[in-house]
Amino acid sequence: MQVRVQQAAFDPGAELAGFAVGRRDIGAIVSFTGVVRDTSGDLRHMMIEHYPGMTERAITGILDQAVARWSLADALVIHRFGALEPAAPIMMVATAAAHRAEAFAAADFLMDYLKSRAPFWKKEVTLSGAAWVAAKDADEAALNRW
């Protein structure tokens, strides 16, 4: 199980290629990569801030819940911070389990909780200024499934 909070870019394909390599006890690997999207058409970058140490502990706690609940054989969470341009990968979740239902459910759970509970703050910097990204009701509602 691994949690990485980093400023450096990562290659989702390379991360997935190295995930759970050689494991003979798994039957499913699920991955998701979130990228910066430009919904306004003038996004210069997304600034993501966090508190080092606190962020890793919070994500590790979420990951530990997923591992226990779905008996994951392996899991990976990568989340970036800093100034990220449109189309850049922000985060990645990968889960490995004996069966696909567990791998999919755990990945979905992790994505929902990372979106709503991981201590990151996002600011959209556009050609016309900057604004903090507010929490969305839909993201909060998604937590009710769990």
N, C-alpha and C positions, 0 to 999 in steps of 0.2 A: 504494500500500500504506500502510495507516495502523494504528497502535497507539495506543490511548488508555486510560490508567489514570486514573480520575477518581472523585471523591466524588459529583459531581452526578448526578442522575437523567438518563436519556435515554429518548427515545421510539423504540422499535424500528421502528415504521412509518415515521417521519420519516427515520430513519437509512437504512432500506432504499430509500426513495423517492429519496434523494440519492446512492445508491451506484451507481457505474459508469454514471452518466447520460451518454447520448450515445455510448456505446461501440458501434461497429458491428462490432467483431471478436469479440464474445462471443455465445454461443448459450445460456448457462445462468448463472443466479444462484441460489445456495443460501444460505439464512440459517438461523441457529439462535439463539434467545434463551433463556438460562437464567434462571429466576426462583427466589426464595426460597420453599421449601416448608416447611410446618409439619407434620411427621410426628407430633409429640407432641400437638398440639392446644393447647399452651400457650406457643408460641414468641412472645416479645416482639419480638426482632430477632436478626439474624445480624450479628455484628461481624467485619468482614473487615479484616485488617491486611496491610501489605506494606512493603518497603523501597523508597522512591522511587529511581529510577535503575536499581537492580538489576532490579527487576520489569520495567520497560520493555525493558531490554536482553535479558532472558531471553525475553520474549514476541516481541520482534523476531527473535531467533534462530530460534525455532520457526516464525514466519511466513516467514522467508527459506527455511527448509527446504521448507515447503509450496509456496511460489511456484516454487522450482526443480524440485521433484519432479513437480508437476502442471501446469507451464506456465500458471500463473494470470495472467489479464489484470489482475486487481485483487483486493484482499483487505482486510478490515477486521476488527480485533479491538478490542472495547471491554470493559473489566472495571472494575467499581466496587469501592470500598473504603469503610469506615465502617460505621455502623449501618444495616442494611437491614431493613425490615419484611417480613413474609410477603407474597408475591405481587409484590414489587418485582423488576424486572429486575436481575440481577447482572451478566450478561455477554452479549455478542452476537458472533457470528462471521458474516461474509458473505464468500463467494467468488464470483468470476466467471471463467469459462473458456470456451473455444470449444465445449466439449462437456459435457454434464451429468455424465458419469461422473467427469471430473476435478474438477468443482466439488463434487460430493457427497463424493468421497474426500478432497479437501483439507479440507473443512469437518469431516468426521468425524475426521480426523487432528488438526486443530487443537483440537477439543473434547477429545479424549482427552489430548493433551499439556497443555492448559491445566488440566484437572482434576487431573492427577498431577504435573506438573513446574513449572508457573508458581509463583513464590514468594509465595503468599498463605497466610495463616493465618486460620482461621475458628473463631469461638467462638459457640455457641448460647446466647443469654440467654433463659431461660424464667422463668415465674412462680416456680419453686422454686429457681433458681440459675443458674449458668453452667458450661459445659464446652466445652473445645476439641474440635473435630471431628477424629477420627482418620482417617488414610488408610484406604481400603478396598481389600481384596485384589482385588476385581473391577475397580476402576479401574486398578490396576497391571497386572492380566492383560490389560486392553484394549490396553495398549501393545505387547504381543507381536505384534499383528496387523501392526504397522508395521516 
